[in-house]
Amino acid sequence: MTHVDFAVVGGGILGCTIARELALRHPYASVLVLEKDAVGSGASRRSAGLHFPRGATERVRRMTGYSQAYYRALLDADPALPIHPVPMLVVSARGSAEQVETAYLDEAGLSRVDALPDWLPPLSDETAAWTGEGCQYADVGALTRALARSLRPRTSFREGVSVDSLDRAGSEYELRLGTGERVTARSVVLAPGPWLAAPAWRERLIPLGARVKKVVALHIEQPPPAGAGVVVFHDEDAFLLPLHEQGRWLFSYTSQTWDVDPDRLTGAVSPQDMAEAREVLNRRAPGLAGSARSGRVFCDAYSQDREPLVRALDEEGGLVFAGAANGSGYRLAPAVAAEAAHLLRTSVEKVSDQGSHR
């Protein structure tokens, strides 16, 4: 039997950021991260890893600002981290101009422009564009592994280990692992990404109303021009991300394939995925459409109101769900982690930060 103060279920960017938040707030507490695959795998490994300073609601804008400052501080402390600042260009219909300017943070410094780069179709009377700041992208899998490395050895990890059951056991929680090990924890945070339907927590999560949607991004095998930045197509909720170090672009568009099973997705791009993406590309960047022949496919959890879910799942407040970030898991992970740690505060009062319970 293993006992810890905090068990975090999920070793993606969100789970590792939560573990880091708990370790920083409670340096004498024991933290265990449980991951059924490898740390930084799953949705984190396939993520585009784009952060841009916008939010559709006041809460998401606030979370975006928090996360932006968090990542800036991480990069300042360790410039070797795989976080890459990049210029930003936003393109929309003129009728959406007010919506664009409201959605982006003041830190974005949006500035209207009258012309687009020559590899994009020119602006018309119906379109508008802005340049902005505060955009960056990351190799999310590599960043997650770097965060995990910084947490060891004070934080424990179990990789390749499933959580088969999760039950209340008196004042604590008992987790039975696929290896046969039993773990008791004073508090548990569920950060399973799109694995909402795992038997150990499926029934607890159904009332949250979250669903799992397919996420598709195409690889465009054309080198981005020197100095090219991310291009956000506001009305399509799509973007072109220049991966200069790889010599190609990544194009992400909004798929509408819902209720998928992450364990059954092959990662292969379907003819329908290609056709949907090329339809947007042919309108917005026709010169790149012919070079889009491959890509990456996975999924993410989405909430009903398109805001991340951070919820206590029991009256005691020691069991928390954190996720359903609507395709913005990397962008909002630090703010979600802070909310989850704050929500656990009542349960945390039981933990002696002086280690007196040991």
C-alpha positions as a Python dict, from the first residue, in 0.01 Angstrom:
ca = {
    (1, 'M'): (0, 0, 0),
    (2, 'T'): (131, 343, -100),
    (3, 'H'): (5, 659, 69),
    (4, 'V'): (37, 1011, -76),
    (5, 'D'): (-115, 1349, -6),
    (6, 'F'): (-204, 1417, -370),
    (7, 'A'): (-260, 1179, -659),
    (8, 'V'): (-283, 1333, -1006),
    (9, 'V'): (-434, 1103, -1267),
    (10, 'G'): (-296, 1194, -1609),
    (11, 'G'): (60, 1272, -1710),
    (12, 'G'): (-3, 1515, -1995),
    (13, 'I'): (72, 1885, -1994),
    (14, 'L'): (-222, 1951, -1764),
    (15, 'G'): (-148, 1673, -1517),
    (16, 'C'): (219, 1770, -1490),
    (17, 'T'): (134, 2139, -1453),
    (18, 'I'): (-110, 2052, -1174),
    (19, 'A'): (157, 1841, -1003),
    (20, 'R'): (400, 2132, -1030),
    (21, 'E'): (145, 2372, -884),
    (22, 'L'): (77, 2142, -590),
    (23, 'A'): (447, 2085, -527),
    (24, 'L'): (517, 2459, -526),
    (25, 'R'): (225, 2540, -296),
    (26, 'H'): (283, 2249, -58),
    (27, 'P'): (655, 2165, -58),
    (28, 'Y'): (623, 1913, 225),
    (29, 'A'): (333, 1722, 68),
    (30, 'S'): (379, 1402, -133),
    (31, 'V'): (256, 1408, -494),
    (32, 'L'): (210, 1109, -725),
    (33, 'V'): (138, 1135, -1099),
    (34, 'L'): (-28, 834, -1260),
    (35, 'E'): (-11, 792, -1640),
    (36, 'K'): (-135, 490, -1832),
    (37, 'D'): (107, 557, -2118),
    (38, 'A'): (425, 765, -2103),
    (39, 'V'): (444, 1117, -1961),
    (40, 'G'): (377, 1368, -2239),
    (41, 'S'): (204, 1115, -2465),
    (42, 'G'): (-159, 1113, -2577),
    (43, 'A'): (-315, 1448, -2658),
    (44, 'S'): (-6, 1637, -2540),
    (45, 'R'): (222, 1464, -2790),
    (46, 'R'): (-14, 1543, -3079),
    (47, 'S'): (-95, 1900, -2974),
    (48, 'A'): (-13, 2193, -3201),
    (49, 'G'): (97, 2367, -2882),
    (50, 'L'): (-16, 2713, -2990),
    (51, 'H'): (-71, 2990, -2738),
    (52, 'F'): (-232, 3310, -2857),
    (53, 'P'): (-363, 3588, -2631),
    (54, 'R'): (-737, 3565, -2674),
    (55, 'G'): (-1047, 3429, -2504),
    (56, 'A'): (-1413, 3414, -2595),
    (57, 'T'): (-1525, 3485, -2237),
    (58, 'E'): (-1396, 3697, -1952),
    (59, 'R'): (-1284, 3389, -1756),
    (60, 'V'): (-1095, 3246, -2051),
    (61, 'R'): (-928, 3581, -2119),
    (62, 'R'): (-823, 3597, -1755),
    (63, 'M'): (-691, 3240, -1772),
    (64, 'T'): (-508, 3320, -2095),
    (65, 'G'): (-334, 3617, -1935),
    (66, 'Y'): (-230, 3406, -1636),
    (67, 'S'): (-94, 3128, -1857),
    (68, 'Q'): (89, 3373, -2081),
    (69, 'A'): (278, 3518, -1786),
    (70, 'Y'): (346, 3166, -1654),
    (71, 'Y'): (504, 3044, -1977),
    (72, 'R'): (702, 3365, -2013),
    (73, 'A'): (847, 3309, -1666),
    (74, 'L'): (930, 2945, -1748),
    (75, 'L'): (1113, 3047, -2063),
    (76, 'D'): (1297, 3331, -1889),
    (77, 'A'): (1417, 3084, -1624),
    (78, 'D'): (1522, 2824, -1883),
    (79, 'P'): (1565, 2951, -2242),
    (80, 'A'): (1636, 2594, -2356),
    (81, 'L'): (1273, 2493, -2306),
    (82, 'P'): (1093, 2409, -2636),
    (83, 'I'): (876, 2725, -2632),
    (84, 'H'): (904, 2942, -2942),
    (85, 'P'): (772, 3301, -2958),
    (86, 'V'): (624, 3380, -3299),
    (87, 'P'): (461, 3686, -3464),
    (88, 'M'): (83, 3681, -3512),
    (89, 'L'): (-149, 3786, -3792),
    (90, 'V'): (-528, 3770, -3746),
    (91, 'V'): (-760, 3768, -4048),
    (92, 'S'): (-1140, 3796, -4031),
    (93, 'A'): (-1448, 3929, -4205),
    (94, 'R'): (-1495, 4301, -4146),
    (95, 'G'): (-1824, 4218, -3977),
    (96, 'S'): (-1629, 4028, -3710),
    (97, 'A'): (-1385, 4314, -3638),
    (98, 'E'): (-1545, 4418, -3310),
    (99, 'Q'): (-1556, 4055, -3195),
    (100, 'V'): (-1186, 4011, -3274),
    (101, 'E'): (-1081, 4325, -3091),
    (102, 'T'): (-1288, 4227, -2787),
    (103, 'A'): (-1157, 3870, -2774),
    (104, 'Y'): (-785, 3953, -2776),
    (105, 'L'): (-607, 4070, -2463),
    (106, 'D'): (-462, 4419, -2437),
    (107, 'E'): (-120, 4252, -2426),
    (108, 'A'): (-178, 4133, -2783),
    (109, 'G'): (-138, 4493, -2902),
    (110, 'L'): (-358, 4436, -3208),
    (111, 'S'): (-283, 4680, -3489),
    (112, 'R'): (-482, 4699, -3812),
    (113, 'V'): (-294, 4638, -4135),
    (114, 'D'): (-389, 4721, -4492),
    (115, 'A'): (-211, 4439, -4669),
    (116, 'L'): (-129, 4070, -4624),
    (117, 'P'): (191, 3881, -4716),
    (118, 'D'): (206, 3802, -5086),
    (119, 'W'): (156, 3431, -5028),
    (120, 'L'): (-195, 3502, -4892),
    (121, 'P'): (-490, 3635, -5093),
    (122, 'P'): (-510, 4016, -5070),
    (123, 'L'): (-753, 4190, -4836),
    (124, 'S'): (-1087, 4294, -4983),
    (125, 'D'): (-1366, 4526, -4880),
    (126, 'E'): (-1510, 4233, -4682),
    (127, 'T'): (-1196, 4132, -4489),
    (128, 'A'): (-977, 4285, -4219),
    (129, 'A'): (-644, 4196, -4061),
    (130, 'W'): (-434, 4277, -3755),
    (131, 'T'): (-82, 4207, -3639),
    (132, 'G'): (-27, 4122, -3274),
    (133, 'E'): (212, 3999, -3007),
    (134, 'G'): (218, 3744, -2726),
    (135, 'C'): (196, 3437, -2947),
    (136, 'Q'): (414, 3128, -2900),
    (137, 'Y'): (410, 2758, -2969),
    (138, 'A'): (569, 2463, -2796),
    (139, 'D'): (663, 2103, -2847),
    (140, 'V'): (410, 2008, -2581),
    (141, 'G'): (527, 1651, -2534),
    (142, 'A'): (888, 1763, -2484),
    (143, 'L'): (783, 2047, -2253),
    (144, 'T'): (574, 1807, -2045),
    (145, 'R'): (869, 1573, -2006),
    (146, 'A'): (1088, 1867, -1905),
    (147, 'L'): (837, 1968, -1638),
    (148, 'A'): (826, 1610, -1511),
    (149, 'R'): (1205, 1597, -1500),
    (150, 'S'): (1213, 1915, -1291),
    (151, 'L'): (962, 1762, -1046),
    (152, 'R'): (1162, 1448, -980),
    (153, 'P'): (1254, 1318, -730),
    (154, 'R'): (1023, 1512, -496),
    (155, 'T'): (725, 1409, -707),
    (156, 'S'): (670, 1040, -784),
    (157, 'F'): (558, 904, -1121),
    (158, 'R'): (399, 580, -1235),
    (159, 'E'): (409, 542, -1614),
    (160, 'G'): (243, 266, -1813),
    (161, 'V'): (8, 215, -1520),
    (162, 'S'): (-370, 231, -1545),
    (163, 'V'): (-609, 335, -1269),
    (164, 'D'): (-866, 55, -1258),
    (165, 'S'): (-1082, 184, -974),
    (166, 'L'): (-1124, 493, -759),
    (167, 'D'): (-1323, 475, -437),
    (168, 'R'): (-1377, 676, -124),
    (169, 'A'): (-1214, 503, 173),
    (170, 'G'): (-1302, 685, 495),
    (171, 'S'): (-1142, 1028, 481),
    (172, 'E'): (-922, 932, 186),
    (173, 'Y'): (-944, 785, -164),
    (174, 'E'): (-822, 447, -273),
    (175, 'L'): (-692, 388, -624),
    (176, 'R'): (-632, 37, -751),
    (177, 'L'): (-373, 30, -1026),
    (178, 'G'): (-338, -207, -1319),
    (179, 'T'): (-12, -337, -1168),
    (180, 'G'): (-195, -458, -857),
    (181, 'E'): (-64, -173, -643),
    (182, 'R'): (-308, 9, -415),
    (183, 'V'): (-264, 380, -349),
    (184, 'T'): (-443, 589, -89),
    (185, 'A'): (-450, 966, -128),
    (186, 'R'): (-590, 1251, 76),
    (187, 'S'): (-683, 1431, -247),
    (188, 'V'): (-711, 1327, -610),
    (189, 'V'): (-714, 1538, -926),
    (190, 'L'): (-848, 1374, -1240),
    (191, 'A'): (-681, 1519, -1550),
    (192, 'P'): (-743, 1239, -1802),
    (193, 'G'): (-761, 1452, -2117),
    (194, 'P'): (-1007, 1293, -2362),
    (195, 'W'): (-1030, 967, -2165),
    (196, 'L'): (-1354, 1073, -1999),
    (197, 'A'): (-1512, 730, -2029),
    (198, 'A'): (-1254, 527, -1835),
    (199, 'P'): (-1450, 292, -1604),
    (200, 'A'): (-1279, 421, -1286),
    (201, 'W'): (-1439, 768, -1321),
    (202, 'R'): (-1691, 756, -1605),
    (203, 'E'): (-2001, 774, -1383),
    (204, 'R'): (-1861, 1065, -1186),
    (205, 'L'): (-1796, 1268, -1501),
    (206, 'I'): (-2125, 1213, -1684),
    (207, 'P'): (-2301, 1500, -1497),
    (208, 'L'): (-2038, 1744, -1626),
    (209, 'G'): (-2175, 1705, -1979),
    (210, 'A'): (-1832, 1709, -2146),
    (211, 'R'): (-1789, 1544, -2486),
    (212, 'V'): (-1493, 1430, -2691),
    (213, 'K'): (-1431, 1582, -3036),
    (214, 'K'): (-1187, 1493, -3310),
    (215, 'V'): (-895, 1732, -3362),
    (216, 'V'): (-719, 1741, -3699),
    (217, 'A'): (-413, 1930, -3821),
    (218, 'L'): (-248, 1897, -4163),
    (219, 'H'): (123, 1912, -4237),
    (220, 'I'): (202, 2145, -4525),
    (221, 'E'): (534, 2046, -4676),
    (222, 'Q'): (639, 2392, -4784),
    (223, 'P'): (902, 2596, -4599),
    (224, 'P'): (752, 2904, -4433),
    (225, 'P'): (901, 3235, -4551),
    (226, 'A'): (1166, 3378, -4321),
    (227, 'G'): (1000, 3575, -4041),
    (228, 'A'): (654, 3431, -4110),
    (229, 'G'): (429, 3412, -3805),
    (230, 'V'): (111, 3230, -3714),
    (231, 'V'): (-193, 3329, -3920),
    (232, 'V'): (-523, 3301, -3734),
    (233, 'F'): (-839, 3278, -3945),
    (234, 'H'): (-1085, 3402, -3686),
    (235, 'D'): (-1413, 3315, -3857),
    (236, 'E'): (-1311, 2955, -3931),
    (237, 'D'): (-1143, 2902, -3592),
    (238, 'A'): (-841, 2780, -3788),
    (239, 'F'): (-475, 2872, -3799),
    (240, 'L'): (-152, 2829, -3995),
    (241, 'L'): (150, 2775, -3773),
    (242, 'P'): (501, 2805, -3921),
    (243, 'L'): (727, 2532, -3786),
    (244, 'H'): (1051, 2694, -3898),
    (245, 'E'): (1271, 2435, -3728),
    (246, 'Q'): (1092, 2159, -3925),
    (247, 'G'): (1074, 2345, -4257),
    (248, 'R'): (696, 2317, -4287),
    (249, 'W'): (360, 2455, -4179),
    (250, 'L'): (94, 2307, -3953),
    (251, 'F'): (-266, 2387, -4045),
    (252, 'S'): (-533, 2334, -3780),
    (253, 'Y'): (-902, 2361, -3861),
    (254, 'T'): (-1220, 2283, -3670),
    (255, 'S'): (-1347, 1929, -3718),
    (256, 'Q'): (-1708, 1858, -3622),
    (257, 'T'): (-1673, 1485, -3555),
    (258, 'W'): (-1798, 1429, -3201),
    (259, 'D'): (-1808, 1152, -2940),
    (260, 'V'): (-1499, 972, -3057),
    (261, 'D'): (-1308, 712, -2856),
    (262, 'P'): (-942, 811, -2807),
    (263, 'D'): (-841, 446, -2789),
    (264, 'R'): (-987, 379, -3135),
    (265, 'L'): (-839, 673, -3321),
    (266, 'T'): (-561, 549, -3548),
    (267, 'G'): (-398, 887, -3594),
    (268, 'A'): (-447, 861, -3970),
    (269, 'V'): (-594, 1149, -4171),
    (270, 'S'): (-911, 1045, -4355),
    (271, 'P'): (-1028, 1163, -4699),
    (272, 'Q'): (-1302, 1362, -4522),
    (273, 'D'): (-1045, 1532, -4296),
    (274, 'M'): (-836, 1625, -4599),
    (275, 'A'): (-1135, 1756, -4794),
    (276, 'E'): (-1262, 1969, -4503),
    (277, 'A'): (-922, 2119, -4437),
    (278, 'R'): (-848, 2189, -4801),
    (279, 'E'): (-1182, 2366, -4838),
    (280, 'V'): (-1065, 2624, -4582),
    (281, 'L'): (-713, 2635, -4723),
    (282, 'N'): (-835, 2694, -5077),
    (283, 'R'): (-1022, 3001, -4954),
    (284, 'R'): (-761, 3137, -4717),
    (285, 'A'): (-420, 3018, -4844),
    (286, 'P'): (-469, 2850, -5183),
    (287, 'G'): (-97, 2849, -5255),
    (288, 'L'): (-45, 2602, -4969),
    (289, 'A'): (-339, 2369, -5028),
    (290, 'G'): (-159, 2148, -5280),
    (291, 'S'): (123, 2079, -5035),
    (292, 'A'): (-111, 1951, -4760),
    (293, 'R'): (-92, 1573, -4796),
    (294, 'S'): (-47, 1442, -4441),
    (295, 'G'): (-115, 1541, -4083),
    (296, 'R'): (-201, 1440, -3730),
    (297, 'V'): (-531, 1332, -3577),
    (298, 'F'): (-642, 1295, -3220),
    (299, 'C'): (-916, 1434, -2996),
    (300, 'D'): (-987, 1648, -2693),
    (301, 'A'): (-1258, 1696, -2433),
    (302, 'Y'): (-1497, 1989, -2478),
    (303, 'S'): (-1730, 2149, -2225),
    (304, 'Q'): (-2082, 2268, -2296),
    (305, 'D'): (-1999, 2637, -2247),
    (306, 'R'): (-1650, 2617, -2405),
    (307, 'E'): (-1480, 2709, -2079),
    (308, 'P'): (-1245, 2462, -1904),
    (309, 'L'): (-1403, 2251, -1634),
    (310, 'V'): (-1251, 2259, -1286),
    (311, 'R'): (-1502, 2093, -1054),
    (312, 'A'): (-1517, 1917, -718),
    (313, 'L'): (-1675, 1576, -768),
    (314, 'D'): (-1769, 1510, -406),
    (315, 'E'): (-1888, 1705, -104),
    (316, 'E'): (-1555, 1672, 74),
    (317, 'G'): (-1381, 1864, -204),
    (318, 'G'): (-1087, 1627, -219),
    (319, 'L'): (-1174, 1480, -559),
    (320, 'V'): (-1143, 1730, -844),
    (321, 'F'): (-1182, 1708, -1221),
    (322, 'A'): (-968, 1943, -1430),
    (323, 'G'): (-992, 1946, -1807),
    (324, 'A'): (-1229, 1979, -2102),
    (325, 'A'): (-1019, 2273, -2221),
    (326, 'N'): (-1176, 2265, -2568),
    (327, 'G'): (-857, 2213, -2766),
    (328, 'S'): (-668, 2469, -2554),
    (329, 'G'): (-511, 2234, -2301),
    (330, 'Y'): (-161, 2370, -2352),
    (331, 'R'): (-271, 2732, -2374),
    (332, 'L'): (-471, 2724, -2051),
    (333, 'A'): (-294, 2451, -1851),
    (334, 'P'): (-124, 2682, -1597),
    (335, 'A'): (-449, 2863, -1517),
    (336, 'V'): (-644, 2537, -1494),
    (337, 'A'): (-376, 2401, -1259),
    (338, 'A'): (-403, 2709, -1037),
    (339, 'E'): (-782, 2677, -1020),
    (340, 'A'): (-758, 2306, -936),
    (341, 'A'): (-505, 2370, -658),
    (342, 'H'): (-722, 2649, -521),
    (343, 'L'): (-1028, 2422, -524),
    (344, 'L'): (-841, 2166, -317),
    (345, 'R'): (-760, 2418, -45),
    (346, 'T'): (-1022, 2287, 200),
    (347, 'S'): (-892, 1935, 165),
    (348, 'V'): (-534, 2057, 179),
    (349, 'E'): (-588, 2201, 526),
    (350, 'K'): (-572, 1841, 643),
    (351, 'V'): (-217, 1814, 513),
    (352, 'S'): (51, 1933, 753),
    (353, 'D'): (305, 2127, 550),
    (354, 'Q'): (551, 2044, 827),
    (355, 'G'): (519, 1675, 752),
    (356, 'S'): (389, 1599, 1101),
    (357, 'H'): (162, 1320, 976),
    (358, 'R'): (457, 1107, 868),
}
